[in-house]
Amino acid sequence: MELAQTLIALTSGLLLVHLVAHGIHRFFFHPLARFPGPPLAALTLWYKAYFDIILDGGWAEHLDFLHAKYGPVVRVAPDELHFSDPRAYGEIYGMGTKFAKQDHLYSCFATDQSVFALTDLHEATQRRNLIGPFFSRRAILKLEKVVQTQVDNLVSRLLEYESTKEAANLDFAFRAASLDVITAYCFGLKGGLTNASRSFQNDVLLAMDATLPMIWVFKYFPFIKHFLLSVPEWTAAYLKPGTTGILEQRQQMGAQIDKLLKDPSSLEDIEHETIYHHLLNPQPENQRMPPISRSWLLDEGLYMRFAGSDTVGNVCTVGAYYILTNPSVHSTLVEELQQAWPDVTSTIGYEALEKLPFLTAVIKESLRMAHGVVTPLPRIVGPTDCEISGTMIPAGTVVSMGATIVHRNPEIFPEPFVFSPERWLREDSHELEKYLVAFSKGPRSCLGINLAWCELYLIFGNLFRKLALVAKDASIENVSFREYFVPIHRGQHLQAYVHAKAR
């Protein structure tokens, strides 16, 4: 008995000594010891975990405080630096950078084989080369009608609220429509989510809202993710009933993939070109790709649906809020659309809409205020030391800079919390383009950027030309968010009364 107690005491003592020695090394002798930051952040990742999990996605918000206190380069974790100098964004993410993604973040989405989650730049480049042509501007213009059909459906559904005199939930409406666009464009499937319920709520969107907060749990407790992925789907649904919508998406996509893998000729039965035409028929220059597998196709498809719906939907919600609460912006936008599109019964396309300067400025300002991805995207410096923002950074360091920090920089965007499309209409506004980072920059930027622009032009153009929208009880809470990679709106959703425009 005494021997056992002695061994426990000795083990505990050795563990304590190890932890103290480890802490002393991190605080005084680590390569990042010279950088300022919270002492606790230098010692443990649990500092970030506190803001991610306990403070409900509060890390992006806390970064503003850290930079105000410690300066433009802050040590935010034992091996990680975060930057606020605008130069740093291009040096971390821009063209020519070869930094790898940090697996600690990207593995928590449970789509490990998607091009988004791949950490190796060379492998990711091969995958992007395979998929990229499907998201080119040329491909988007070719399939513009697919997008327009979903936008027309959104307008029709919103018009149903005119007779009921109820306010429509624009937050759910935009997200449902953008998810339907992705489903139709990428997979040739009919999403039908815009028509799913009277209030635009549906199991898929509700499941996204229920499961997104879990990504930070998966980040710090990966065994929970592995456990949930290893049990039967019905078990996961029982443990967290709100996930049923996502499980239905997996089943729908899985059935389509199984059919295509069993009979590749069935691709010919799909009405238009889809992402599977590129994934299942790789071009000669991509023959070094790994073998096609069900899990790869499923991971790729699931992430596309997630990324392509929440981000565009959020930009539409944020833009609509600021348009509807700013009479000057609203009237200027409507007037421009009416002049360019006098006969609303006719059709005006994407290329015509993108030539409208004020509409373009509104969309850019909406992207700036919505941010896109709001979590700083971690990259690993290597294989050698490099200079970022005028400072030498040791190889192996995790570096990042959040889009919110760039978009709210008052030296670049004066009065950054004011929605001002006019900032994009000045003679020198082209200088601002490099600081609009809603789609990130460089070799790992958003693959769907061309599709997103097309959606935004068609949604904003059609809605504000065809509908008269009046916000209901609008407040900044409609667009306030918590940071779970993409913004999650915790407050009252944006709602509006709908009327058809006089022809």
C-alpha positions in Angstrom: 0.0 0.0 0.0 2.8 2.4 1.0 4.7 1.5 -2.2 1.6 2.3 -4.3 1.2 5.7 -2.6 4.9 6.4 -3.1 4.6 5.6 -6.8 1.6 7.9 -7.2 3.3 10.7 -5.3 6.5 10.3 -7.4 4.5 10.2 -10.7 2.5 13.2 -9.7 5.7 15.0 -8.7 7.4 14.2 -12.0 4.4 15.3 -14.0 4.3 18.6 -12.1 8.0 19.1 -12.7 7.5 18.4 -16.4 4.6 20.8 -16.7 6.6 23.6 -14.9 9.6 23.0 -17.0 7.5 22.9 -20.2 5.8 26.2 -19.1 9.2 27.9 -18.3 10.5 26.8 -21.7 7.4 28.2 -23.5 7.5 31.5 -21.6 11.2 32.2 -21.6 13.1 30.1 -24.1 10.6 29.4 -26.9 11.4 31.0 -30.3 8.3 33.1 -29.9 9.1 34.3 -26.4 10.2 37.7 -27.7 6.7 38.4 -29.0 4.1 40.2 -26.8 0.9 38.6 -25.8 -1.2 37.3 -22.9 1.1 35.1 -20.6 -1.6 32.4 -20.5 -1.7 32.3 -24.3 2.0 31.6 -24.4 1.5 28.7 -22.0 -1.5 26.8 -23.4 -4.0 26.4 -26.2 -6.8 26.5 -23.6 -6.6 30.3 -23.6 -8.1 30.3 -27.2 -10.4 27.4 -26.2 -12.0 29.6 -23.5 -13.0 32.2 -26.1 -14.0 29.7 -28.7 -16.2 27.4 -26.5 -17.0 29.1 -23.2 -17.5 32.6 -24.6 -19.5 31.3 -27.5 -17.3 32.1 -30.5 -15.7 35.2 -29.0 -12.2 34.8 -30.4 -12.4 37.2 -33.4 -13.9 39.9 -31.1 -11.1 39.3 -28.5 -8.4 39.8 -31.2 -9.3 43.5 -31.4 -8.6 43.9 -27.7 -5.3 42.0 -28.0 -4.0 44.2 -30.8 -5.0 47.3 -29.0 -3.1 46.2 -26.0 0.0 44.4 -27.4 0.5 45.9 -30.9 0.5 44.7 -34.5 2.0 41.2 -33.8 0.6 39.2 -30.9 1.5 35.8 -29.6 -2.0 34.2 -29.3 -1.0 30.6 -28.6 2.3 28.8 -27.7 3.2 28.4 -31.4 1.0 31.0 -33.0 1.2 34.7 -34.0 -1.7 36.9 -35.2 -1.1 40.1 -37.2 -3.0 43.3 -37.7 -0.7 45.1 -40.1 -2.5 45.0 -43.5 0.7 44.1 -45.3 0.7 40.8 -43.4 -2.4 39.5 -45.1 -0.8 39.3 -48.5 2.4 37.9 -47.2 0.6 35.1 -45.4 -2.1 34.2 -47.9 -1.2 35.9 -51.2 0.1 34.5 -54.5 3.5 33.0 -54.2 3.1 31.9 -50.6 3.7 28.2 -49.9 2.6 28.0 -46.3 0.7 24.8 -45.4 -2.7 24.9 -43.7 -2.7 24.0 -40.0 -4.5 20.7 -39.5 -5.7 21.6 -36.0 -8.4 23.9 -37.5 -9.2 22.2 -40.8 -9.7 18.7 -39.5 -12.6 19.7 -37.2 -15.0 20.0 -40.2 -15.2 16.2 -40.7 -14.5 16.6 -44.5 -10.9 15.6 -44.4 -10.6 14.6 -48.0 -12.1 17.8 -49.5 -9.8 20.3 -51.2 -10.7 22.8 -48.5 -9.3 20.6 -45.7 -6.1 19.4 -47.5 -3.1 20.8 -45.7 -0.5 20.0 -48.3 -0.3 22.8 -50.9 0.8 20.5 -53.8 -2.0 18.0 -53.3 -4.5 20.8 -52.9 -3.3 22.5 -56.1 -3.9 19.3 -58.0 -7.4 19.0 -56.7 -8.1 22.7 -57.5 -6.8 22.2 -61.0 -9.3 19.3 -61.3 -12.3 21.3 -60.0 -11.3 24.8 -61.0 -12.7 24.8 -64.6 -16.2 24.1 -63.3 -16.1 27.3 -61.3 -14.5 29.5 -63.9 -16.2 32.6 -65.1 -16.8 31.0 -68.5 -18.5 28.0 -66.8 -20.7 30.3 -64.6 -21.9 32.2 -67.6 -22.7 29.0 -69.4 -24.9 27.8 -66.5 -26.2 31.2 -65.4 -29.7 30.0 -66.1 -29.4 27.5 -63.3 -28.7 30.3 -60.8 -31.4 32.5 -62.3 -34.0 29.8 -61.9 -33.3 29.6 -58.1 -33.3 33.4 -57.8 -36.7 33.5 -59.6 -38.0 30.9 -57.2 -36.8 33.0 -54.2 -38.6 36.1 -55.6 -41.8 34.1 -56.1 -41.7 32.7 -52.6 -41.2 36.1 -51.1 -44.1 37.5 -53.0 -46.4 35.0 -51.3 -46.0 37.1 -48.1 -47.7 40.1 -49.8 -51.1 38.6 -49.4 -50.5 37.3 -45.9 -49.2 40.6 -44.7 -46.6 38.7 -42.6 -42.9 39.5 -42.5 -40.6 37.2 -44.3 -37.5 35.8 -42.6 -34.8 37.1 -45.0 -32.0 35.3 -43.1 -33.5 31.9 -43.7 -34.7 32.9 -47.2 -31.3 33.9 -48.5 -29.6 30.9 -47.0 -32.2 28.5 -48.4 -31.9 30.0 -51.9 -28.1 29.9 -51.9 -28.1 26.3 -50.8 -30.5 25.5 -53.6 -28.2 27.2 -56.0 -25.2 25.1 -54.9 -27.3 21.9 -55.0 -28.6 22.6 -58.5 -25.4 24.1 -60.0 -22.9 21.6 -58.6 -24.9 18.4 -58.4 -27.8 18.8 -60.8 -30.2 18.1 -58.0 -33.4 19.9 -57.0 -32.8 21.3 -53.5 -36.3 22.6 -52.9 -35.3 24.2 -49.6 -36.7 27.6 -50.6 -40.1 25.9 -50.7 -39.6 23.7 -47.7 -41.7 25.7 -45.2 -43.8 28.8 -44.9 -41.0 30.6 -43.0 -38.1 29.3 -45.1 -37.0 27.2 -42.1 -35.9 23.7 -43.0 -34.1 20.8 -41.4 -30.9 21.4 -43.3 -30.5 25.0 -42.2 -31.5 24.3 -38.6 -29.0 21.4 -38.6 -26.2 23.7 -39.7 -27.1 26.1 -36.9 -27.2 23.3 -34.4 -23.9 21.7 -35.5 -21.6 24.6 -36.3 -20.8 25.3 -32.7 -19.6 21.8 -32.4 -16.6 22.5 -34.7 -14.8 24.2 -31.8 -15.5 21.2 -29.6 -14.1 19.0 -32.3 -11.1 21.3 -32.6 -10.0 20.8 -28.9 -11.5 17.4 -28.3 -11.0 15.5 -31.6 -11.9 12.2 -30.0 -15.5 13.4 -29.9 -15.5 13.9 -33.6 -14.0 10.5 -34.3 -16.5 8.9 -32.0 -19.5 10.5 -33.7 -18.2 9.6 -37.1 -17.6 6.0 -36.1 -21.1 5.3 -34.8 -24.1 4.6 -37.1 -25.9 7.7 -38.4 -29.1 6.9 -36.5 -27.0 7.0 -33.3 -25.6 10.4 -34.1 -29.2 11.6 -34.8 -30.3 10.2 -31.4 -27.4 11.9 -29.6 -28.1 15.2 -31.3 -31.5 15.3 -32.9 -30.8 18.6 -34.6 -28.4 16.9 -37.1 -31.1 15.1 -39.0 -31.1 17.6 -41.8 -27.4 17.1 -42.4 -27.8 13.3 -42.3 -30.5 13.6 -44.9 -28.1 15.6 -47.1 -25.4 12.9 -46.7 -27.9 10.2 -47.6 -29.1 12.2 -50.7 -25.6 12.8 -51.9 -24.4 9.3 -51.0 -27.2 7.8 -53.1 -26.2 9.9 -56.1 -22.6 9.1 -55.7 -23.3 5.3 -55.4 -25.3 5.5 -58.6 -22.5 7.3 -60.5 -19.8 5.0 -59.2 -21.8 2.0 -60.2 -22.7 3.3 -63.6 -20.6 6.3 -64.7 -22.6 6.6 -67.9 -25.5 7.8 -65.8 -23.7 11.2 -65.8 -25.4 11.7 -69.2 -28.8 11.6 -67.5 -28.1 14.8 -65.6 -29.5 17.9 -67.3 -26.3 19.9 -67.3 -22.6 19.6 -66.4 -22.0 19.1 -62.7 -19.0 18.8 -60.5 -19.0 15.0 -61.0 -18.2 15.5 -64.7 -14.8 16.8 -63.5 -14.3 14.6 -60.5 -15.1 11.3 -62.3 -13.4 12.3 -65.6 -10.1 13.8 -64.7 -8.1 15.5 -67.4 -4.7 14.0 -68.5 -2.7 16.5 -66.5 -4.5 15.3 -63.3 -3.9 11.6 -63.7 -1.7 11.6 -60.6 -4.8 12.2 -58.5 -5.5 9.6 -55.8 -8.1 6.8 -56.7 -11.7 8.0 -56.8 -13.5 6.9 -53.7 -17.0 7.4 -52.3 -15.6 9.1 -49.2 -13.7 11.6 -51.2 -16.6 12.5 -53.4 -18.9 12.8 -50.3 -16.4 15.0 -48.4 -16.0 17.3 -51.4 -19.8 17.6 -52.0 -20.7 18.2 -48.3 -18.2 21.0 -47.9 -19.3 22.7 -51.1 -22.9 22.7 -49.9 -21.8 24.2 -46.5 -19.4 26.8 -47.9 -21.6 27.8 -50.8 -24.7 28.5 -48.7 -23.8 30.1 -45.4 -21.3 32.6 -46.8 -23.4 33.9 -49.7 -26.6 33.8 -47.6 -24.9 35.9 -44.8 -23.6 38.5 -47.3 -27.2 38.9 -48.6 -28.6 39.2 -45.1 -26.0 41.8 -44.1 -26.4 43.8 -47.3 -30.2 43.7 -47.1 -30.1 45.0 -43.5 -27.9 48.0 -44.4 -29.9 48.8 -47.6 -33.2 48.6 -45.9 -32.1 50.8 -42.9 -30.4 53.4 -45.0 -33.0 55.3 -47.2 -30.3 57.1 -49.2 -28.6 53.8 -50.2 -31.9 52.1 -50.8 -33.3 54.9 -53.1 -30.0 55.2 -55.1 -29.9 51.5 -55.7 -33.5 51.2 -56.8 -33.2 54.2 -59.1 -30.1 52.7 -60.8 -31.8 49.4 -61.3 -35.0 51.0 -62.7 -32.9 53.0 -65.2 -30.9 50.0 -66.3 -34.0 47.6 -66.3 -37.0 49.7 -67.2 -39.2 46.7 -68.2 -39.1 44.4 -65.2 -41.0 41.7 -67.2 -37.9 41.3 -69.4 -34.8 39.5 -68.3 -31.5 41.1 -67.4 -28.4 39.0 -67.0 -25.4 38.8 -64.8 -23.1 40.6 -67.2 -25.5 43.5 -67.5 -25.9 43.8 -63.8 -22.2 43.8 -63.0 -21.8 46.9 -65.1 -24.0 48.9 -62.7 -21.6 50.9 -60.5 -23.7 51.5 -57.5 -25.0 47.9 -57.4 -21.4 46.8 -57.6 -20.4 49.1 -54.8 -23.3 47.9 -52.6 -22.2 44.3 -53.1 -18.6 45.1 -52.3 -19.5 46.9 -49.2 -21.8 44.0 -48.2 -18.9 41.6 -48.6 -16.7 43.9 -46.4 -19.3 44.2 -43.7 -20.2 40.4 -43.8 -16.5 39.4 -43.9 -17.0 35.9 -45.4 -15.0 33.6 -43.2 -14.5 35.3 -39.8 -12.1 32.9 -38.2 -8.4 33.7 -38.8 -7.1 31.0 -41.2 -3.9 29.5 -39.7 -0.8 28.8 -41.9 2.5 27.2 -40.9 5.7 29.1 -41.8 8.2 27.0 -43.7 10.3 25.3 -44.7 12.6 28.2 -43.6 12.2 31.4 -41.6 10.5 34.2 -43.4 9.7 37.9 -43.1 6.1 39.0 -42.4 5.2 42.6 -41.7 8.9 43.5 -41.4 9.6 40.8 -38.8 11.5 37.6 -39.1 9.3 34.7 -38.2 10.8 31.3 -37.2 9.9 28.3 -39.4 7.2 26.1 -37.8 5.3 29.1 -36.4 1.6 29.2 -37.0 0.6 32.6 -38.4 -2.8 34.1 -39.2 -4.7 37.3 -39.8 -8.5 37.5 -39.6 -10.7 39.1 -42.3 -12.5 41.2 -39.7 -9.2 42.9 -38.7 -8.6 43.9 -42.4 -12.1 45.0 -43.1 -12.3 47.1 -40.0 -9.0 48.9 -40.4 -9.8 52.6 -40.1 -6.7 53.6 -42.1 -8.0 51.6 -45.1 -11.7 52.0 -44.6 -12.4 55.2 -42.7 -15.4 54.8 -40.4 -15.2 51.1 -40.8 -18.5 50.3 -39.1 -20.5 52.6 -41.4 -22.0 51.0 -44.5 -20.8 53.3 -47.3 -21.0 52.0 -50.9 -19.6 55.4 -52.0 -16.1 54.4 -50.8 -16.0 52.0 -53.7 -16.9 54.7 -56.3 -14.0 57.1 -55.7 -11.2 57.5 -58.2 -8.7 55.7 -56.0 -11.2 52.9 -54.9 -9.3 50.3 -56.9 -6.6 50.5 -54.2 -9.2 49.1 -51.8 -9.7 45.9 -53.9 -6.6 44.2 -52.4 -8.1 44.7 -48.9 -11.4 43.1 -49.7 -10.6 39.6 -48.5 -14.0 38.0 -48.0 -12.9 35.2 -50.3 -9.4 35.2 -48.9 -6.4 35.5 -51.3 -3.8 33.5 -53.1 -3.5 29.8 -53.9 -6.0 28.7 -51.3 -8.7 31.3 -51.9 -12.3 30.4 -52.3 -12.9 28.1 -55.3 -16.5 29.3 -55.7 -15.7 33.1 -56.0 -17.1 33.4 -59.5 -20.3 31.6 -58.6 -20.7 33.7 -55.5 -20.4 36.9 -57.5 -23.0 35.7 -59.9 -25.4 34.8 -57.1 -24.9 38.2 -55.4 -25.6 40.2 -58.5 -28.6 38.2 -59.4 -30.1 38.2 -55.9 -29.5 41.8 -55.1 -30.5 42.9 -58.6 -33.7 40.9 -58.8 -34.9 41.5 -55.3 -34.5 45.3 -55.2 -35.8 45.7 -58.8 -38.9 43.5 -58.4 -39.8 43.8 -54.7 -40.5 46.6 -52.3 -39.1 45.4 -49.0 -39.7 47.1 -45.6 -37.7 45.9 -42.7 -39.6 44.8 -39.5 -38.1 46.0 -36.2 -34.6 46.2 -37.7 -31.7 46.5 -35.3 -28.0 45.9 -35.4 -28.8 42.6 -33.6 -30.0 41.3 -37.0 -26.4 41.2 -38.2 -24.5 40.7 -35.0 -22.6 37.4 -35.0 -20.5 35.0 -33.1 -17.5 33.4 -34.7 -17.8 29.8 -35.7 -15.6 29.9 -38.8 -18.5 31.6 -40.5 -20.7 34.1 -38.7 -23.6 32.7 -36.6 -26.4 35.3 -36.0 -27.5 34.9 -32.4 -30.1 37.8 -32.3 -33.4 38.3 -34.0 -33.3 37.3 -37.7 -33.8 40.1 -40.3 -37.4 40.2 -41.4 -39.2 42.3 -43.9 -42.7 42.9 -45.3 -42.9 42.2 -49.0 -44.8 44.0 -51.8 -44.5 43.7 -55.6 -43.0 46.7 -57.3 -45.3 48.6 -59.6 -44.3 47.8 -63.2 
